[in-house]
Amino acid sequence: MAATTSHNLELIYGAGGFSQWFVGNLPDGSDFHDFAKQLTDTLRQHGISHLDTAEIYSGSEEELGYQGAAEHFTIDTKLPGGFGDPRRKDEIIAGGKASLEKLKTKQVDVLYFHSPETTVPWEEQLAAVNELYKQGAFKRFGLSNFKTEQVQEIYDIAKKNGYPVPTVYQGNYNAFARASEQDLFPTLRKLGISFYAYSPIAGGFLAKTKQQVVDGHGRFDPSSALGQVYGPLYKKSSLLDALIPWNKIAEDVGILKVELAYRWTAHHSSLSSEHGDGIIFGANKLPHVSQTIGYLRAGPLPAEAVEKINGLWDTIKHEAPRDNFHSKDG
């Protein structure tokens, strides 16, 4: 049985934590394979049985294969789409097979396009997905970081051709990134597509003070690859200013800012267990993994805090980020 929040949203571990991106977080002399083994053990101890990885998570698929994760976890993975060089049908098929080989499994649960590749016709890309499906490479087809109209287009083409239609969408969603509620969510509900929310703490933005973000702490270091993604998303005047009342709300409730963010997403967002929605969390330090699971399984926030958070959204929605692929669009 899949692990859930107390609100019955599925909990999925974002397996970027198994990638080479986070080797620098390990103590000097630590072995990455040993760390990864401890991480899988910790997740299993907390009942987490679903992992989300991707080809572009440097070394993650390989490490999950090395750990034999497919024996104990449901695994989803993603083909790069627009995050990589354009791929034609045969290259997409080869990429899917390569992911299975790295993961040391014959089948994943969800195979996503990580982002839209608009230079290759949808029909050709979906024909490749269909071929992988016929070969048993995956159970469900998913999309991530696609615009609403693109989701509809792909669904219609897949259905017309008898290909697997997308049934899962993975998107950026948190208390400061709610634009998808207006257009994307209604389309997903109409089409019967579940939503898996990534970045429930906005890449750490909602755990920081305004000054820490301005100073480039964590994923907001402009010299880092992640900083070049998260900076354009969240380093905007209204969002930075909103961190001040956000911090005050957490203080008034008597909890940490990071817990405030997780509990809002788990209990007070538009996510719904009725639609098969889930939350992808990505803590990559062992103590943080246990803490995060605890936050996600804690109860709802006080009504007054929720009202204040909703009020904050009204002050920032004009600058709110969409997703990690379209950050350049503003």
C-alpha positions in Angstrom: 0.0 0.0 0.0 1.3 3.4 -0.9 2.3 5.8 1.9 0.0 8.8 2.2 -0.5 12.0 4.2 -3.2 12.1 6.9 -5.3 13.6 4.1 -4.7 10.5 2.0 -2.5 12.1 -0.7 0.1 9.8 -1.9 3.7 10.5 -0.8 6.4 10.1 -3.4 10.1 10.6 -2.8 11.8 12.8 -5.5 14.9 10.7 -6.2 17.0 13.6 -7.3 18.4 12.9 -3.8 20.1 9.8 -5.4 21.8 11.9 -8.0 25.4 13.2 -8.1 24.0 16.7 -7.6 24.1 16.2 -3.8 27.4 14.4 -3.4 28.7 17.7 -1.9 26.3 17.3 1.0 28.1 14.2 2.2 30.7 14.4 5.0 34.3 14.1 3.7 35.2 10.5 3.0 31.6 9.3 2.8 30.7 6.7 0.2 27.8 7.7 -2.0 26.6 4.1 -2.3 26.5 3.8 1.5 24.5 7.0 1.8 22.1 5.9 -0.9 21.6 2.6 1.0 20.8 4.5 4.2 18.4 6.7 2.3 16.5 3.7 0.8 16.4 2.1 4.3 15.1 5.3 5.9 12.3 5.7 3.2 11.2 2.1 3.7 11.2 2.5 7.5 8.7 5.3 7.0 6.5 3.3 4.6 7.5 5.3 1.5 7.3 2.9 -1.5 7.1 5.3 -4.5 10.1 7.0 -6.1 10.3 9.6 -8.8 13.4 10.0 -10.9 14.5 11.2 -14.3 17.1 10.8 -17.0 18.4 14.3 -16.3 18.9 13.7 -12.5 22.6 13.0 -13.0 23.3 9.4 -11.9 20.0 8.9 -10.1 18.7 6.1 -12.3 22.1 4.4 -12.2 22.2 4.6 -8.4 18.6 3.3 -8.0 19.6 0.4 -10.2 22.8 -0.2 -8.2 20.6 -0.3 -5.0 18.1 -2.7 -6.5 15.4 -0.2 -5.7 12.9 -1.7 -8.2 12.6 -4.7 -5.8 11.1 -2.6 -3.1 9.7 0.6 -4.7 7.4 1.6 -7.4 9.5 3.8 -9.7 8.5 6.6 -12.1 11.0 8.2 -14.5 11.1 10.9 -17.1 12.4 11.3 -20.6 14.0 14.8 -21.0 11.7 16.3 -23.7 12.6 20.0 -23.9 15.3 19.7 -21.3 17.5 17.8 -23.8 18.3 17.8 -27.5 15.3 17.1 -29.7 14.7 13.4 -30.2 12.9 11.6 -33.0 10.8 8.5 -32.6 13.7 6.0 -32.5 15.7 8.1 -30.1 12.8 8.4 -27.7 12.3 4.6 -27.7 16.0 4.1 -27.2 16.0 6.6 -24.3 13.1 4.8 -22.6 14.9 1.4 -22.9 18.1 3.0 -21.6 16.3 4.2 -18.5 15.0 0.7 -17.8 18.5 -0.7 -18.2 19.9 1.8 -15.7 17.1 1.2 -13.3 17.6 -2.6 -13.7 13.9 -3.2 -14.2 11.7 -4.3 -17.0 8.9 -1.7 -16.3 8.3 1.6 -14.5 4.9 2.8 -13.3 4.8 6.2 -14.9 6.9 7.3 -17.9 6.8 11.0 -18.3 7.9 13.6 -20.8 9.8 15.9 -18.4 9.0 19.0 -20.4 7.5 19.8 -23.9 9.7 19.3 -26.9 8.0 21.5 -29.5 10.3 21.0 -32.5 9.3 17.4 -33.0 5.6 16.7 -33.9 3.5 15.4 -31.0 2.3 12.6 -33.3 5.8 11.3 -33.7 6.6 11.6 -30.0 3.4 9.8 -29.0 4.0 7.0 -31.5 7.3 6.4 -29.7 5.5 6.4 -26.3 3.0 3.9 -27.8 5.8 1.6 -28.9 7.3 1.6 -25.5 3.9 0.9 -24.0 3.4 -2.1 -26.3 6.8 -3.4 -25.2 5.7 -3.2 -21.6 8.1 -0.5 -20.6 5.6 1.4 -18.4 2.1 1.2 -16.9 1.0 4.9 -17.1 2.0 7.8 -19.3 2.6 11.2 -17.7 3.4 14.8 -18.6 5.4 17.3 -16.6 5.8 21.1 -17.0 3.4 21.2 -20.0 1.1 24.1 -20.6 -2.7 23.5 -20.3 -3.3 23.7 -24.0 -0.5 21.3 -24.7 -2.0 18.8 -22.3 -5.3 18.9 -24.2 -3.5 18.6 -27.6 -1.5 15.6 -26.5 -4.6 13.9 -24.9 -6.6 14.4 -28.0 -3.9 13.0 -30.4 -3.2 10.0 -28.2 -6.9 9.2 -27.9 -7.5 9.6 -31.6 -4.7 7.2 -32.4 -5.5 4.6 -29.7 -2.2 5.4 -27.8 -2.0 5.6 -24.0 -3.4 8.9 -22.9 -1.7 10.8 -20.1 -3.2 10.0 -16.7 -0.7 11.7 -14.5 0.6 15.3 -14.5 3.6 16.4 -12.5 3.8 20.1 -11.8 5.2 22.9 -9.6 2.7 23.6 -6.8 3.0 25.3 -3.4 1.5 28.2 -1.4 3.5 30.7 -3.6 2.9 28.9 -6.9 -0.8 28.4 -7.4 -1.4 29.6 -11.0 -2.2 26.1 -12.1 -5.4 26.2 -10.0 -7.0 28.6 -12.5 -6.5 26.8 -15.9 -4.5 23.6 -15.6 -6.4 21.9 -12.7 -9.9 22.2 -14.4 -8.5 20.6 -17.6 -6.8 17.8 -15.6 -10.0 17.1 -13.7 -12.0 17.0 -17.0 -9.6 14.5 -18.5 -9.2 12.3 -15.5 -5.5 13.1 -15.0 -4.0 13.0 -11.5 -1.7 15.8 -10.3 1.6 15.1 -8.5 2.9 18.3 -6.9 6.7 18.9 -6.9 8.4 21.7 -5.0 5.9 21.9 -2.1 8.4 24.2 -0.3 9.4 26.1 -3.5 12.9 24.7 -3.6 13.5 25.9 -0.1 12.2 29.4 -0.7 9.4 29.0 1.8 11.9 27.8 4.5 14.1 30.9 4.2 14.0 34.6 5.1 14.0 37.3 2.5 17.6 38.1 3.3 18.8 34.5 2.9 17.3 34.3 -0.6 18.8 37.7 -1.5 22.2 36.5 -0.2 22.0 33.4 -2.4 21.6 30.6 0.2 20.9 27.1 -0.9 19.3 26.7 -4.3 19.3 30.4 -4.7 23.0 30.7 -5.3 23.1 32.3 -8.7 26.4 30.6 -9.6 24.9 27.1 -9.3 22.9 25.2 -11.8 19.9 25.0 -9.5 20.3 28.6 -8.6 19.8 29.5 -12.3 16.5 27.6 -12.2 15.1 28.7 -8.9 16.3 32.3 -9.0 14.2 33.4 -12.0 11.2 31.5 -10.5 11.2 33.1 -7.0 13.5 36.1 -6.8 10.7 38.6 -7.5 9.9 41.6 -5.4 6.4 40.6 -4.4 7.4 37.0 -3.5 10.4 38.2 -1.5 8.3 40.7 0.4 5.7 38.1 1.1 8.3 36.0 3.0 8.1 38.5 5.8 4.4 37.9 6.7 4.9 34.2 5.8 7.5 34.0 8.5 5.1 35.7 10.9 2.3 33.2 10.2 4.7 30.3 11.0 5.7 32.1 14.3 2.1 32.7 15.3 1.3 29.0 14.7 4.4 28.0 16.6 6.0 25.9 13.8 8.9 26.2 11.4 8.3 27.8 8.0 9.1 24.6 6.2 6.4 22.8 8.2 3.9 25.5 7.4 4.6 25.0 3.7 4.2 21.2 3.7 1.1 21.2 5.8 -0.6 23.8 3.6 0.1 21.6 0.5 -1.1 18.5 2.3 -4.3 19.9 3.7 -5.4 23.2 2.3 -4.4 23.2 -1.4 -6.4 22.0 -4.4 -4.9 18.5 -4.2 -7.4 15.7 -3.8 -7.1 12.1 -2.9 -10.4 11.6 -4.9 -8.4 12.4 -8.0 -5.4 10.3 -7.1 -3.2 13.3 -6.4 0.1 13.1 -4.6 3.0 15.1 -3.2 6.6 14.7 -4.3 9.1 15.6 -1.5 12.8 15.9 -2.0 14.8 16.1 1.2 18.3 14.8 0.5 19.8 14.7 4.1 18.8 11.7 6.2 17.5 13.7 9.2 15.5 15.9 6.9 13.8 12.9 5.3 12.3 11.8 8.6 11.3 15.4 9.6 9.7 16.0 6.2 7.6 12.9 6.4 6.5 13.9 9.8 5.4 17.4 8.6 3.5 15.9 5.7 1.6 13.5 8.0 0.8 16.2 10.6 -2.7 17.6 10.8 -4.3 20.7 9.2 -3.3 24.3 10.0 -5.4 26.6 12.1 -8.1 28.3 10.1 -6.7 31.8 10.8 -3.3 30.8 9.4 -4.9 29.4 6.2 -6.9 32.6 5.7 -3.7 34.6 6.0 -1.9 32.4 3.5 -4.7 32.8 1.0 -4.5 36.5 1.5 -0.8 36.4 0.7 -1.6 34.7 -2.6 -3.6 37.7 -3.7 -0.6 39.9 -3.3 1.8 37.7 -5.3 -0.2 35.9 -8.0 0.7 38.5 -10.6 4.4 37.4 -10.3 3.9 33.8 -9.3 6.0 31.2 -11.0 4.6 28.6 -13.4 7.1 25.7 -13.4 10.8 24.8 -13.6 10.8 24.6 -17.4 9.0 27.9 -18.2 10.9 30.0 -15.6 12.4 31.9 -18.5 8.9 33.0 -19.5 8.5 34.9 -16.3 
